[in-house]
Amino acid sequence: QYLFNNGYFDGEIKKDVIFKKRKAILIYSINTKKPYLISNILYTIEDSSLFSIIMSDTSKCKIKQNTIFNTDILQEERQRIEYLFRNNGYYSFSKDYISFELDTFKSNNKIIINVVIKNPVIKLGDNDIRKGFHQRYTINDIQVWIDNQRTSDTLNYNPDSIMYDIRTIKDISYFYRDKISIKPEVLANHMYINKNSIFKQKDVEETFNGLSSLQI
């Protein structure tokens, strides 16, 4: 399995056993043979709206031509593609939609890798299944709750100003009540998510890291 994962598809392993008195010596002879090199990378993408995104970013592809095949690189590429789409509005996209098809040529030890990106499956009934499309998301409202548990206070996403103090800074609503430990203006300096922009995973991560740096 280790040989296969590292591109040595034709590797052979032989085992010999030598007995000496009450002990046995195991000898493993490994013939790796020639590794398979990646000759070409193809893409099969069911949703045409995703095609231009991935084609514009192929320079960052982890899979390189004329390199030895390696399954770890494939997993790194799956994660890269997942992050790429989540940075372009596809909030619900997962690496589970990505698979790889391998086509080997034993005559010259070459391999073609086809990157397959499938559409989500929608279940309409017990026996009714159809293919959907990947949804692109735009940020609607952004709410920041300070020193409050929203779910314990109210299930209403639009609470009124009678129950809460509400400050709006750069289209972001800050909800709080009574005395608070940090001012909304301080938090606003670490918010990188913008209303009406497409969802971007990196904006969420930068906001989380910025707020975490305040040690609150």
N, C-alpha and C positions, 0 to 999 in steps of 0.2 A: 504494500500500500504506500509506503514511504517513497519507493522508487517511482510508482505511478504518479503520485502527487507532485513529483519533481521532474516529470517529463520523460522518465525512462520506462516507456510503455512495454518494451520488449525485454526488460531485465529478467534474468534467470537466477534462481536461488536453489542451490543443492545442499543437502544435509548429509553429513557422514557421522557415524557413531563409532568410536573406538573404545573397547572395553579393556580396562586394566584392573584385574582382580574384582573388587566389589565397586569399582567406580567406572563412570562412563564419561568420555570426553566428546562433546558435540562440536563439530566443525562445520561452519556455514561458509560456502563458497558463493560469492556474489559476482555475477557477470552483468554489469550495467548495460552493456552495448551502447549504441549511440542514442543520445537524447533527441526528442522531437523539438524542432524549432517552429515558432509561430510564423507562418507565411503570409497570412492575411486576416483582417478583422472585418466582419460583416455585421450589419444591423437589420433586424426584423422588428419593426415597431408598429403595433396595431393601431395606435392613436397617432394620426398624422400631425397633430398639434405639438407632440413631444419631439418630433423628428428634428425640427430646426434648432431646438434647444440643445440636444445632445450633439448635433453636428457642429455647432458653434463652439463646442468645448472639447473636441477630440484631441487637442494638443495636450490636455491634462490626463488623457486616458492612461491608466496604469498598465494596460496590456500593450506591449511593444512588439513590432515586427522584428524577426530575426533574433529573438531571445528565446531561451529555453522555457517551455511550458511549465507553469507552476500554479497549483490550485490556490495557494494563498493570495496570489496576485488577482485571481478571479474574484475572490471575496472582497479584496480591497476595492476593486472596480465596482462591485455591486454597491458598496457603501458610498463610493464617490458619486455614482449616478443617483442614488437615493437623495443625497445631500444636494446635488445639483438641482433636481426637480423641486425639492422642498424650499430651495432658495428662489424659485421662480413661480411661487404661488400655489404649488401642488401640495397642500398641507397634509393630505391623507395618503400621499404616495409612500409606498413601502418597498424595500428591497425584495420582498416576497414576489413582486411582479416581474422580477428579473431572473432569467435563467440563461444558460449557455449550452449551445450545441457544438459538438466537436466532430470535425471531419478530418481523419488522418490519412496520410498517403505513405504506406510502408516503403515504397520504392525509393523515396528520397528523404524519409523521416521529417516530413513537413506536416503541419496541422493548421487547419482553418478554424477560427473561432467565430461563431455566429452569436451575437448578443441579442437575445429575444426579450422584448418588453411587452407584456400582455396587458390587456384592459381588465378592469374589474368585472367580476361576475355578479349579476343582480338576480336574486331569487324573487320571482313574482308569485310563486305558489309552490305546492308540493312537487309538481313535475314541470314547472314552467321556469326556465332559466335562460337569460339572455346576457349578452355582453354589453356593458355600459362604457362610459368614457371617464377619463380622469378629470376631476373637477378642479378648476383653478379658483382660488379663494382670494378675496380682497378684505382688508381689515375694515370692520365696521366701527363699532364703539370700543373705546379703550377705557377701562375703569380701574382705578387704584384705590384700594380700601386700606385705610391707615388705622391700625390698632383696633380693628373690628373683624369679627367673623361674619361675613355676609350671609352665609346660610343660616346662622343662628339668629340673625336680626330680621331678615326678610328674604323671601324667595322672589321678590320683585326686582327685576333688573333695572327698573327705572324709579327708584325711590324719590320721594319729594323732599323739598328743602325744609319741611317742617320737622321731619325726623332726623335729617342729617345736615351738616354743613357741607356745602359742595363748592369746590373751587375748580375752575376750568382753565388749564394752561396748555396752549398749543393743541387744542382739540382733545385733550385728555382730561377726564373728570376724576377729581380726587374727593373721595368720600371719607368723612371722619365725624366724630362726635366728642364733645367735651375736650379735655386736654389731650394733646397728642405728643408723641415722643420725637417727631421729626416733621419739619414743615414741607408742604407740597412743593415749594420752590426748589428745595434741595433734591427731592426725588425727581423733579422734572429735568434736572441736569443729567440724569442717568437713564432717560427713556429714549430708546432708539427705534421704537415701533411707531409708525406714522399712520394716522387715519387715512383711509381711502387709497392706501398703497397696497400692492400685492403682498401676500404673506411671504416672509423671508425668514428661514430658520436662523440665519446668522444674526438678524435683528433681535430675535427673541433671546438668543444666547448672550449677545452683547448687553442687552437690558438686564438680564439675570445677573451677569457678572458685575455690571455697574452697580446694581442695587446691593449685591452681596459685599462689594468693597466698602460699603458704608457701615458694615458690621452691626446691622440692626436686626 
